[in-house]
Amino acid sequence: MELCPLTQVQHRIRIGSPLPFSIRDASSQLLLAKDEVVSDPHELEALVERGACVDVDELRASGDPPAPEQLMHQWRQLAGTLAGVLARMPAPDAPAALDEAARQLATLAEAAPDLAIFLLVRPDPADDAPYGVVRSLHAAAAAYLIALRLDWPRERCLTLVKAAFTMNVGMLELQARMANLARLPNPQQRHAVQMHPAASLAALKASGVTDAEWLQAVEQHHEKPGGGGYPAGVTEVGEMASALRTVDVYTAKLAGRSGRDSLPPPRAARDLLVVERGNPFALALITEFGVHPPGSLARLHSGEIGVVLRRTADSDAPQVAILAGRRGEPLAEPLLLEASGRDRGIAGPAHPHGLRVRISPERLYALPSP
């Protein structure tokens, strides 16, 4: 029996769902049979840490995941579809179209969650969807992953995705203009930003959306428990609205725009935890993504520079594709390794300026694991 490490395929395991293959120890002894359920993330981490494996023949029989090129094409299609739906709102066909788009996102995020996070942290340069649509898509992907981590029922996870899709529908054009604005917004623009939750809510109601939690999440996604948010300054904020605000704040920190660079993910995570102290959604998000999520540029202690591709059981030692050598010279072929140890552990984030390498997720995720 040929075995491969569980670390190479753990992204195909969804907490609370039937296993697509059996899990064995290094001597081929069965630990968990196919279709059993891993109900706790800590259980999966323990299996990885003890060196659990999977039978290669059974892995092949379980079906290969979609190729990276196919997944990237589907993500781009989804962005285009979402842009079209949001642009024509209010529209009577919007609720059904948004539901279908949410299910497509769920399928893509479950098929390759590390790639979903990669695209959130390092947006696809070939994606020509409007800035506001991309921001909503990224927030929706983050929302879906943390809702899964929190064991929300699937339909409620999808409702959260639809709320993320539509939270800014009331200011999409303004959002696109402001993304390229080097100066501070004028009073009219500030007022429109303050009132966009109400405008988004009106567009949803006019389109025939009746789901109370979806509507409340959009209406309150900038409100804060205890007050201090906008537009109404309410003190009691719905759970889904709080989740939506959290992913919106985090993904905004990662999104660069004119006059403001994106924050490195470790800084974005630290800032979120400071501002959202005690917020269970912030903790769930950082636990799911890790300090160095896929898409992060990292400088190793060796001086090499790479991009994080996959999370591992050790959040401080993700799988990294080395792109540049110790002197900054581009590598002809990326080198995959687990970033750990005194030499090749992550020293900190790397700055993209000066990195003379095109980062292609299709190419990187097609590389064979070491």
C-alpha positions in Angstrom: 0.0 0.0 0.0 1.4 3.4 -1.1 0.7 6.2 1.4 0.9 9.9 1.1 0.9 12.3 4.0 -2.4 13.7 5.2 -0.8 17.2 5.0 -1.0 17.0 1.2 -4.7 16.5 1.1 -6.1 17.8 4.3 -7.7 20.8 2.4 -10.2 18.2 1.0 -11.5 17.4 4.5 -14.4 19.5 5.7 -15.1 19.6 9.4 -18.5 18.0 10.1 -18.8 16.4 6.6 -18.1 12.7 5.7 -14.5 11.9 4.9 -13.8 11.4 1.2 -11.2 8.8 2.0 -9.9 6.7 5.0 -7.1 8.0 7.2 -4.3 5.7 8.4 -1.2 5.9 10.5 2.3 5.5 9.1 2.1 1.7 9.4 -1.2 1.6 7.3 -3.4 0.9 10.3 -6.8 2.4 9.9 -7.6 5.4 12.1 -10.8 6.7 10.5 -12.8 5.0 7.8 -14.1 6.7 4.7 -17.4 8.5 5.4 -16.7 8.9 9.1 -16.9 12.5 10.3 -14.1 14.7 11.8 -16.2 17.0 13.9 -13.5 19.1 15.6 -10.7 21.1 13.9 -8.4 20.0 16.8 -9.0 16.4 15.9 -7.8 17.0 12.4 -4.8 18.9 13.7 -4.0 16.0 16.0 -4.1 13.5 13.1 -1.7 15.7 11.0 0.7 16.1 13.9 0.9 12.3 14.5 1.9 11.8 10.8 -1.4 10.4 9.5 -1.5 9.2 5.9 -3.9 8.3 3.1 -3.8 5.4 0.7 -2.8 6.7 -2.7 -5.1 4.2 -4.5 -8.1 5.2 -2.4 -7.2 8.9 -3.0 -7.3 8.4 -6.7 -10.6 6.6 -6.5 -12.1 9.4 -4.5 -11.8 11.7 -7.5 -9.2 14.3 -8.2 -10.0 17.9 -7.2 -10.5 20.4 -10.1 -7.4 21.6 -11.8 -6.1 25.0 -10.7 -6.7 26.5 -14.1 -10.4 25.3 -14.0 -10.9 26.7 -10.5 -9.4 30.1 -11.5 -11.7 30.2 -14.6 -14.7 29.5 -12.3 -13.7 32.2 -9.8 -13.4 34.8 -12.7 -16.8 33.6 -14.1 -18.3 34.1 -10.6 -16.9 37.6 -10.3 -18.4 38.5 -13.7 -21.8 36.9 -12.8 -21.9 38.8 -9.5 -21.0 42.1 -11.2 -23.9 41.6 -13.6 -26.4 40.8 -10.9 -25.5 43.7 -8.7 -25.4 46.2 -11.6 -29.0 45.5 -12.5 -30.4 45.7 -9.0 -33.1 46.2 -8.0 -34.4 43.4 -10.2 -37.0 40.7 -9.5 -34.6 37.9 -10.6 -31.8 39.1 -8.3 -32.7 36.8 -5.3 -32.5 33.6 -7.3 -29.4 34.7 -9.1 -27.7 35.7 -5.9 -28.6 32.3 -4.4 -27.1 30.5 -7.3 -23.9 32.6 -7.1 -23.7 31.9 -3.3 -23.8 28.1 -4.0 -21.1 28.5 -6.7 -18.9 30.3 -4.2 -19.5 27.6 -1.6 -18.5 24.9 -4.1 -15.3 26.7 -5.0 -14.3 27.5 -1.4 -14.9 23.9 -0.4 -13.0 22.5 -3.4 -9.9 24.6 -2.6 -10.1 26.7 0.5 -6.4 27.7 0.4 -6.9 29.0 -3.1 -9.9 30.9 -2.0 -7.9 32.6 0.7 -5.0 33.2 -1.7 -7.2 35.1 -4.1 -8.6 37.2 -1.2 -5.1 38.1 0.1 -3.5 38.5 -3.4 -6.3 39.5 -5.9 -6.2 38.0 -9.3 -4.7 40.6 -11.7 -6.8 39.1 -14.6 -10.0 39.8 -12.8 -11.6 42.9 -14.4 -14.7 43.1 -12.2 -15.3 46.5 -10.5 -13.5 47.2 -7.3 -16.7 47.0 -5.2 -17.7 43.7 -6.6 -14.3 42.2 -5.9 -14.4 43.5 -2.4 -17.8 41.9 -1.8 -16.7 38.6 -3.3 -13.7 38.5 -1.1 -15.7 39.4 2.0 -18.2 36.6 1.0 -15.4 34.0 0.7 -14.0 34.9 4.1 -17.5 34.9 5.6 -18.3 31.5 4.3 -15.1 29.9 5.6 -15.6 31.3 9.1 -19.2 30.3 9.1 -18.2 26.7 8.3 -15.6 26.9 11.1 -18.3 28.0 13.5 -20.5 25.1 12.4 -23.4 27.2 11.1 -26.0 25.3 9.2 -25.3 25.3 5.4 -28.3 27.4 4.5 -27.3 30.0 7.1 -23.8 30.0 5.7 -25.2 30.8 2.3 -27.4 33.6 3.7 -24.3 35.2 5.1 -22.6 34.9 1.7 -25.6 36.6 0.0 -25.4 39.4 2.6 -21.7 39.9 1.9 -22.4 40.0 -1.8 -25.0 42.8 -1.4 -23.9 44.8 1.6 -22.4 47.6 -0.7 -24.9 47.4 -3.6 -26.1 50.8 -2.6 -22.7 52.5 -3.4 -21.0 50.3 -6.0 -20.3 53.2 -8.4 -19.1 55.5 -5.6 -16.9 52.7 -4.2 -15.2 52.3 -7.6 -14.6 56.1 -7.8 -13.2 56.3 -4.3 -10.9 53.4 -4.8 -9.0 55.6 -7.3 -9.4 58.8 -5.3 -6.1 60.1 -4.0 -7.8 62.8 -1.8 -10.2 62.6 1.1 -13.9 62.2 0.1 -16.0 65.3 -0.1 -19.0 65.9 2.2 -21.5 64.5 -0.3 -19.4 61.3 -0.7 -19.0 60.9 3.1 -22.8 61.2 3.5 -23.4 58.6 0.7 -20.9 56.2 2.5 -22.7 56.8 5.8 -26.1 56.0 4.3 -25.1 53.1 2.0 -26.4 50.4 4.3 -29.9 51.9 4.0 -29.5 52.2 0.2 -28.4 48.6 0.0 -31.4 47.5 2.2 -33.8 49.4 -0.1 -32.4 47.7 -3.2 -32.8 44.3 -1.6 -36.4 45.0 -0.6 -37.2 46.3 -4.0 -35.8 43.1 -5.5 -38.1 41.0 -3.5 -35.7 39.8 -0.8 -37.7 38.8 2.3 -35.1 36.9 4.4 -35.2 38.9 7.7 -31.6 37.9 8.8 -30.2 38.8 5.4 -31.9 42.2 5.4 -30.8 42.9 9.0 -27.2 41.9 8.3 -27.0 44.3 5.4 -28.8 47.1 7.3 -26.5 46.7 10.4 -23.1 45.7 8.8 -21.5 48.9 10.0 -23.2 49.0 13.4 -21.3 48.1 16.6 -22.5 46.4 19.7 -23.0 49.1 22.4 -23.3 51.8 19.7 -20.7 53.9 17.8 -21.5 52.4 14.4 -23.6 53.8 11.5 -26.0 54.8 10.1 -28.4 54.4 13.1 -26.0 53.9 16.0 -28.0 50.9 17.3 -26.6 49.2 20.4 -28.1 45.7 19.8 -26.5 44.2 16.6 -27.6 40.9 15.0 -25.1 38.0 15.0 -24.9 37.8 11.2 -24.4 41.6 11.0 -21.5 41.3 13.4 -19.9 38.5 11.4 -20.3 40.6 8.2 -18.8 43.7 9.8 -15.8 41.6 10.9 -15.0 40.1 7.5 -15.6 43.5 5.9 -13.1 45.2 8.2 -10.5 42.5 7.7 -10.7 42.3 4.0 -10.6 46.1 3.7 -7.3 46.1 5.4 -5.9 43.6 2.8 -7.3 45.6 -0.1 -5.0 48.3 -1.5 -6.3 51.3 -3.4 -5.2 54.6 -4.6 -3.4 56.4 -1.8 -3.4 53.4 0.6 -1.3 50.3 0.4 -2.7 47.0 1.6 -1.6 45.8 5.0 0.5 42.7 5.4 -1.8 39.9 6.7 0.0 39.6 10.1 -0.5 43.4 10.7 -4.2 43.1 9.5 -4.7 40.2 11.9 -3.1 42.1 14.8 -5.1 45.3 14.1 -8.4 43.3 13.9 -7.9 41.5 17.2 -7.0 44.8 18.9 -10.0 46.7 17.5 -12.4 43.8 17.8 -11.3 42.5 21.2 -13.6 39.8 22.5 -15.3 39.4 19.1 -15.8 35.7 18.5 -15.9 36.2 14.7 -12.5 38.0 14.7 -11.0 35.1 16.6 -12.6 32.5 14.2 -11.4 34.4 11.2 -7.8 34.6 12.4 -7.9 31.0 13.5 -9.2 29.9 10.1 -6.8 32.1 8.0 -3.7 31.9 10.2 -1.2 34.6 10.8 0.4 33.9 7.4 -2.6 33.0 5.2 -2.2 31.7 1.6 -1.3 34.6 -0.6 1.0 36.2 2.0 4.5 37.3 0.8 7.0 36.0 3.4 10.7 36.6 4.0 12.4 33.6 5.5 15.2 33.7 8.0 17.5 32.6 5.1 16.7 35.7 3.2 14.6 33.9 0.6 11.3 35.3 -0.4 8.2 33.2 -1.1 4.4 33.2 -1.2 2.3 31.1 1.2 0.3 28.5 -0.7 -1.3 26.2 1.9 -2.0 26.2 5.6 -0.7 23.3 7.8 -1.4 22.1 11.2 1.3 24.5 12.5 0.0 28.0 11.7 3.6 29.3 12.0 4.9 26.8 9.4 2.7 27.0 6.3 3.7 25.6 2.9 5.5 28.3 0.9 6.6 28.6 -2.7 10.1 30.2 -2.8 10.2 32.7 -5.6 13.5 34.5 -5.0 16.8 33.4 -3.5 18.9 34.8 -0.7 20.1 37.7 -2.8 16.7 38.5 -4.3 17.4 36.7 -7.5 14.3 35.2 -9.1 14.2 31.4 -9.2 13.7 29.7 -12.6 11.3 27.3 -10.8 9.5 27.9 -7.5 10.6 25.7 -4.7 7.9 24.3 -2.4 8.7 23.7 1.3 7.2 23.9 4.7 8.5 27.1 6.3 9.9 26.0 9.5 13.2 25.8 11.4 15.8 28.4 12.2 16.9 28.8 8.6 13.7 28.5 6.6 11.1 29.7 9.1 9.2 32.9 8.4 11.0 35.9 9.6 8.2 38.3 8.6 6.2 39.7 5.7 8.0 40.6 2.5 7.4 43.7 0.5 6.2 43.2 -3.1 8.3 46.1 -4.4 11.4 44.7 -6.0 10.1 41.2 -6.4 10.8 40.6 -10.1 8.5 37.5 -10.3 5.0 37.2 -11.7 2.9 35.3 -9.2 0.5 33.0 -11.0 -1.8 31.0 -8.8 -2.6 28.6 -11.7 1.1 27.8 -12.0 1.9 27.6 -8.2 -1.1 25.4 -7.3 -0.2 23.0 -10.1 3.2 22.3 -8.6 3.5 18.9 -7.1 3.7 18.9 -3.3 7.2 17.9 -1.9 
